[in-house]
Each structure stands twice: as structure tokens, then as C-alpha cells.
Amino acid sequence: MNNILLPHGRMRRLHYFGLSVGFNFLGKILEFMGDFGLLLSLALIYPGIMITFQRLHDMGKGPQLGWVLFGLAFVGGLFLEGGAPLSVIGGLSMLGAIGVGIYILVTPGVTGPNEYGPDPLNPDMEYEDSYEEPAARAPATISLDKKEGA
């Protein structure tokens, strides 16, 4: 299991889902503790971002999609409680964040090792490079001499 406080490595879907549900559940419990609970729940944002990066690494992608997800959720949270035009922007942002989140959750990871680490389902799997260098051959030559009889 990877360290959930570091953005390195890969995380399989079920592990990501379990941690995401756990973080959200813990955040909801902390909301009942008042301002101190709210402060503690903000501390869950960082590990949430790190596990999302690890999940994206399992899919063979960089962290850019994770930043899109958190940006959409942030904008949605800011504008959802506003007036009519702002709540529409907030609602659309939250729908976008939900869509990206579902994509991250249901997309299978890359089979075998990738540039971010070994396959979390089969960590002992060896990487098989199917690309073979083409055989060296002599360069083609073109003759500019006129042939007799042509």
C-alpha cells in the first residue's frame, strides 16, 4: 500500500473508492464539531488530492485531471450558495466534478508497470517491451548515370 500523503505510486480503483468514502464520511462527522471540526475536515483535502493523483497514475495519466476535478469542486462550492446566476455556475461546476470523479473511479488502470510504478494488482509482473528496433540496412542509393539503351 502506498503512503496516502505522497503523490507517488499507483492506487487501484477499490482502494481509491474506499478511501474516498472514508474521507467523506469522516468529514461529515467532523462538521458536527463546529469550527474546530471544520478546521480538521480541511486537513482531509491534502490526502484526498494525493490519492486522486495515485489513482490517475494507475490510469497512466498525470495529475492534471486531478487539478481539474478539485478546481471544479472548489468553484462549485463557492458559487452553489450564491444567487440564481451564480448557483447555475456552481451547479454546472459540481456536475463537471462529479463526471470527472466517476471517470476516475470506473476507468481501469494500466495493466503491468507504467512510468508511475508497478501494477498494484500484480506488483511482481515484469514489463515486456514489445517494441523491437528495426534491423539495420544499407541506405538506398540512386544512380544518376544514364544507362545505355534507355
Secondary structure, DSSP 8 states (H G I E B T S, - for coil): ---TTSS-S---HHHHHHHHHHHHHHHHHHHTTTHHHHHHHHTTHHHHHHHHHHHHHHTT--THHHHHHHHHHHHHHHHTTS-HHHHHHHHHHHHHHHHHHHHHHHS---SS-BTTBS-SS-TT--------------------S--TT-
